[in-house]
Amino acid sequence: MPCPYSGMWVHPKLLYRFAIAMSRSTIALGQLRSFHHFALNVANLDASRRFYGEILGLHELQGDEIPATLKSLVAQGKVTNFRLPSGAILDLFYEPELAPAHPDPKQQFTRASHLAFDIAAEAFEEAVEVLQSNDVVIDHGPVSRPTGRGIYFYDPDGFLLEIRCDPQSNP
């Protein structure tokens, strides 16, 4: 069978493998379904809770709104979660040893932990392969948790990103 790129004859199995490899060079447009959550490390959880909840007016998840997988961390005072009007989640992780911000508020500084994108569970492995085939620097993962699966990696500027999916439901 002739190769569509070179015109040379190539065994069909090799051409199939090449086509699969080429199809995994990018995550298909639309596979990243939405922005899922943004996680910030904070030195003072109470002050941050007041800021995001009372000042910015975001809805703090309470009671049954808190995912079962996070209830113990919330109860221990290690995390709190807010829902944005879009439905996305803002996670605040308590990090008491966090270094203070620069005293000049105009200095670039971030307390961000990572930006997470949601993907269908059935597309997760392919997304991992795309990252690996493009030599994207992986921080850690893939990991499996009760909340689903995730892989953490860096963008070109060194910002930590995550692609995550909900747990696959059992048929």
C-alpha positions in Angstrom: 0.0 0.0 0.0 1.5 3.4 -0.9 2.3 5.8 1.9 0.2 9.0 1.6 3.2 11.1 2.5 6.1 9.6 0.5 4.3 7.5 -2.1 6.5 4.5 -1.3 5.0 1.1 -0.6 4.5 0.4 3.1 3.1 -2.7 4.7 -0.6 -2.0 5.8 0.2 -2.8 9.5 3.0 -0.2 9.5 0.7 2.3 7.8 -2.0 1.7 10.4 0.5 2.2 13.3 1.7 5.4 11.7 -1.9 6.6 11.3 -2.6 5.9 15.0 0.6 7.7 16.1 -0.3 10.7 13.9 -3.8 10.8 15.3 -2.3 11.1 18.8 -0.2 14.1 18.1 -2.9 16.4 19.4 -5.9 16.2 21.7 -8.8 16.6 19.4 -10.6 19.9 19.4 -13.5 19.7 21.9 -12.2 16.8 23.9 -11.3 19.1 26.8 -14.9 19.7 27.8 -14.6 22.5 30.3 -12.5 24.3 32.9 -13.1 22.1 35.9 -11.3 23.6 38.9 -8.6 26.0 40.0 -6.6 25.3 43.1 -4.9 27.9 45.2 -2.5 27.4 48.1 -3.4 29.8 51.0 -1.5 30.6 54.2 -4.7 31.7 56.1 -7.7 29.6 55.2 -10.1 31.7 57.4 -9.0 35.0 55.7 -9.3 33.4 52.3 -12.7 31.9 53.1 -13.9 35.3 54.1 -12.4 37.0 51.0 -13.8 34.5 48.4 -17.1 33.9 50.2 -18.1 37.2 51.8 -16.2 39.8 49.7 -16.3 38.2 46.3 -19.7 36.5 46.9 -18.7 33.0 45.8 -20.8 30.1 47.1 -18.9 28.0 49.6 -19.8 24.3 49.3 -21.5 23.0 52.5 -23.0 19.7 53.7 -24.1 17.5 50.9 -22.6 19.8 48.3 -19.1 18.8 49.4 -18.0 15.8 47.4 -17.8 12.7 49.6 -14.1 12.3 48.7 -13.3 15.8 50.2 -15.5 15.8 53.4 -12.7 14.6 55.6 -10.2 17.2 54.3 -12.8 19.9 54.8 -13.6 18.6 58.3 -9.9 18.7 59.1 -9.6 22.3 58.0 -7.2 21.5 55.1 -9.4 22.6 52.2 -12.5 24.5 51.3 -14.3 24.7 48.0 -16.3 27.4 46.3 -18.6 27.1 43.2 -18.3 29.8 40.6 -21.4 30.9 38.7 -20.2 29.0 35.7 -20.2 25.8 37.8 -16.4 25.6 38.0 -14.8 25.0 41.4 -12.2 27.0 43.3 -10.3 24.9 45.8 -8.4 26.6 48.6 -5.7 24.4 50.1 -4.4 25.4 53.5 -0.6 25.6 53.5 0.4 27.2 56.8 4.2 27.3 55.9 3.6 29.1 52.6 6.2 31.8 52.1 4.7 35.4 52.3 3.9 37.2 49.1 6.2 39.9 47.8 5.6 43.2 49.7 5.1 45.0 46.4 1.7 43.9 45.1 2.8 44.8 41.5 5.4 42.1 41.5 4.4 39.1 39.6 3.6 36.4 42.1 1.2 33.5 42.2 -0.4 31.4 44.9 -1.8 29.1 42.2 -1.4 25.4 42.6 -2.7 24.2 39.2 -5.4 24.7 36.5 -7.4 21.6 35.7 -9.3 20.7 32.6 -12.0 18.1 32.4 -12.1 15.3 29.8 -14.3 12.3 29.3 -13.0 9.2 31.1 -12.8 7.3 27.8 -10.5 9.9 26.3 -8.1 10.2 29.3 -5.5 7.6 28.2 -5.3 9.1 24.7 -4.7 12.6 26.3 -1.9 11.1 28.3 -0.4 9.6 25.2 -0.6 13.0 23.4 1.3 14.7 26.3 4.0 12.0 26.3 4.3 12.0 22.5 4.9 15.7 22.5 7.5 15.5 25.2 5.5 17.6 27.7 7.1 17.6 31.1 5.0 15.5 33.4 5.0 16.5 37.1 3.3 13.3 38.3 0.7 10.8 37.3 -1.4 9.5 35.9 -3.0 9.1 39.4 -6.2 7.4 40.3 -8.3 8.7 43.2 -11.9 8.2 44.3 -12.6 11.6 42.5 -11.3 10.2 39.2 -8.0 10.1 37.3 -5.6 12.9 36.7 -2.2 13.7 35.2 -0.2 16.8 36.2 2.1 18.5 33.7 3.8 21.9 33.0 3.0 24.4 30.3 5.9 26.1 28.5 6.1 28.8 31.2 6.3 26.2 34.0 2.7 26.6 35.3 1.2 23.3 36.6 -1.8 22.0 34.7 -4.0 18.9 35.1 -6.2 16.9 32.8 -8.7 15.0 34.9 -11.7 12.8 34.4 -14.5 11.5 36.6 -14.3 7.9 37.7 -15.6 5.5 35.0 -19.0 4.2 35.9 -19.4 0.4 36.0 -21.7 -0.8 33.3 
